[in-house]
Amino acid sequence: MTEKQISGLVTSLQQQIASASGIPFSNFMEQALYHSEFGYYNTVRTRIGKKGDFFTSSSVHSCFGRLIARQLVQMWELLGGKCFTIAEQGAGEGHLCLDILDTLETEHPEFYRQLEYRLIEISPDNRHRQEEVLQHHCLAGRVVWCDLSDLKGMEGCFLSNELLDAFPVHLVEKRAGHLQEVYVINDGEGFCEELRPLSCHAITDYFQRIGVDPAEGNRCEVNLAACDWIEGVASILERGFVLTVDYGYLAEELYAPYRHGGTLLCYHQHQTNDDPYQRVGAQDITSHIDFSTLQDVGCRNGLDVIYFGHQYQFLMGLGFLEMLINMENQETDPQKAQALRMNLKTLILPEGGMGESFKVLIQGKNVGIPQLLCQKRIRDIGLPPGAF
Ligand SMILES: C[S@@+](CC[C@H](N)C(=O)[O-])C[C@H]1O[C@@H](n2cnc3c(N)ncnc32)[C@H](O)[C@@H]1O
C-alpha cells in the first residue's frame, strides 16, 4: 500500500469523524479494512503467507483442506449423495477451495461431478486471486462466485475459515458499573479514543443473551456483524451444515475478568501490535470470536450444534496423524521429512500453533444430530506399530 493510499484513507476517515463528531470504533475498523478504494482487503497486496502479513491454516499446508474434504464427503453422503453445494465465504486466496476440490476430483469423482462450489467474497483483489488459483475447477464448471442471498434454499455445507475474526467489532469498556463504547475522534494530532454511551441497544441485548457481565475497567469486543451473519446463513440454508473455523472462545472465557484489554490484534508482516490507529489500511485488524453467541443465535434460527472442538481435535478425528505418517513415509529426503513434520505441527500445536486457539463449530439444519467423522476420539485412532 502506498503512502498516497494511506493518506487517502486517513483523510476519508477524518472527514467522517469531523462530520459525525466522532464515530464508533466499529465504523473505523470497517473503513480501515473494507473502504472501497483504500481498505486493507480492497487494495492490491499480499496478505496471506510468507510474503504477507499472516498465515492461515490453509496457507500452512494442503493437508488442512484435504482433511476437511473428508468431512464434506460424509456430509454429502448424509444428505443422500446427490446434488450438494459447498459455499465458502471469505476464501482469501482460494487455497482451501483448491485443496478441497483437488482432493474430491481425484479421490471422489462422483461427488466432484455433483457438487457446486460457491464463493462469496467482499474483496475484489482476493476474488481476482481466487479466479487465478481456481482456473482448472472454474473451467470444469464447479466454481461460481455469488452473493449470500443467491444461496437461498441451499442444501450442503456453508464453510468459512477465519472469516468472522475479520468482521468489524464494537469496542466497549465497563466504567463505574456501566458499559461505555469506544468512539474514534480526532484530537488535532490524529486519531484518539473517547468513551461515550453505547451506540445501539443491540450491545446490551448481546451481553444479556450470553449472561456475561464484563468486569469493571475491562475492554471487550462485540461482534454484532457475526450475529447478523449467522442469522443470514441460517435463513438461506434449507438443509445441511455450517462449518466455521476461527480463533475464539466460549463467552465465559472470552470475557473472563483476567482478559483486561480484550483480544483486538493487528497484523503486519507477521508482527502483531494492538494499535489499530497506525498503518491504517496497511495492516489487518482482528478479534477473537464469541462461539457462545454463534451457537445461541444459530439455535434461535434453526441451527443445531453438532460439534464444537479445538482445531487439533477436529483434524486428528479426520485422520491428521495417519496423513502425516503417510506423507513422511513417502518423503525420501530426511531433511524434507523433518520440515514437513514441523510445518504440519503448526496446525495442531497449542503453543505457538493453531491447534488450541482455533476452534471448529459445526451446526446443522434439518439433519438431526449425526455422528461426524471429525468426532472420532484420539484414543480410538489406530496407528501403525512404531509410528513414532
Ligand atoms: C483472514 S481472510 C480468510 C482467509 C482464508 N479463509 C484462508 O483460509 O486463507 C478473511 C477473508 O474474508 C473476506 N471477507 C471479509 N468480510 C467479508 C464479507 N462480509 N463477505 C465476504 N468476504 C469477506 C476477506 O476479503 C478475506 O478474503
Ligand as a Chemical Component Dictionary entry (heavy atoms), coordinates in Angstrom:
data_LIG
# 
_chem_comp.id                   LIG 
_chem_comp.type                 NON-POLYMER 
_chem_comp.pdbx_formal_charge   0 
_chem_comp.three_letter_code    LIG 
# 
loop_
_chem_comp_atom.comp_id 
_chem_comp_atom.atom_id 
_chem_comp_atom.alt_atom_id 
_chem_comp_atom.type_symbol 
_chem_comp_atom.charge 
_chem_comp_atom.model_Cartn_x 
_chem_comp_atom.model_Cartn_y 
_chem_comp_atom.model_Cartn_z 
_chem_comp_atom.pdbx_ordinal 
LIG C1  C1  C 0  -8.411  -13.719 7.052 1  
LIG S1  S1  S 1  -9.019  -13.835 5.442 2  
LIG C2  C2  C 0  -9.541  -15.528 5.358 3  
LIG C3  C3  C 0  -8.547  -16.432 4.787 4  
LIG C4  C4  C 0  -8.979  -17.708 4.104 5  
LIG N1  N1  N 0  -10.250 -18.203 4.503 6  
LIG C5  C5  C 0  -7.920  -18.758 4.263 7  
LIG O1  O1  O 0  -8.217  -19.877 4.703 8  
LIG O2  O2  O -1 -6.754  -18.468 3.924 9  
LIG C6  C6  C 0  -10.597 -13.058 5.532 10 
LIG C7  C7  C 0  -11.355 -13.173 4.235 11 
LIG O3  O3  O 0  -12.704 -12.780 4.436 12 
LIG C8  C8  C 0  -13.097 -11.871 3.405 13 
LIG N2  N2  N 0  -14.248 -11.138 3.922 14 
LIG C9  C9  C 0  -14.319 -10.340 4.988 15 
LIG N3  N3  N 0  -15.581 -9.907  5.181 16 
LIG C10 C10 C 0  -16.332 -10.492 4.221 17 
LIG C11 C11 C 0  -17.718 -10.473 3.894 18 
LIG N4  N4  N 0  -18.589 -9.768  4.607 19 
LIG N5  N5  N 0  -18.129 -11.211 2.842 20 
LIG C12 C12 C 0  -17.268 -11.933 2.114 21 
LIG N6  N6  N 0  -15.954 -12.000 2.374 22 
LIG C13 C13 C 0  -15.490 -11.295 3.417 23 
LIG C14 C14 C 0  -11.812 -11.110 3.148 24 
LIG O4  O4  O 0  -11.812 -10.426 1.946 25 
LIG C15 C15 C 0  -10.839 -12.282 3.133 26 
LIG O5  O5  O 0  -10.901 -12.971 1.907 27 
# 
loop_
_chem_comp_bond.comp_id 
_chem_comp_bond.atom_id_1 
_chem_comp_bond.atom_id_2 
_chem_comp_bond.value_order 
_chem_comp_bond.pdbx_ordinal 
LIG C1  S1  SING 1  
LIG S1  C2  SING 2  
LIG S1  C6  SING 3  
LIG C2  C3  SING 4  
LIG C3  C4  SING 5  
LIG C4  N1  SING 6  
LIG C4  C5  SING 7  
LIG C5  O1  DOUB 8  
LIG C5  O2  SING 9  
LIG C6  C7  SING 10 
LIG C7  O3  SING 11 
LIG C7  C15 SING 12 
LIG O3  C8  SING 13 
LIG C8  N2  SING 14 
LIG C8  C14 SING 15 
LIG N2  C9  SING 16 
LIG N2  C13 SING 17 
LIG C9  N3  DOUB 18 
LIG N3  C10 SING 19 
LIG C10 C11 SING 20 
LIG C10 C13 DOUB 21 
LIG C11 N4  SING 22 
LIG C11 N5  DOUB 23 
LIG N5  C12 SING 24 
LIG C12 N6  DOUB 25 
LIG N6  C13 SING 26 
LIG C14 O4  SING 27 
LIG C14 C15 SING 28 
LIG C15 O5  SING 29 
# 
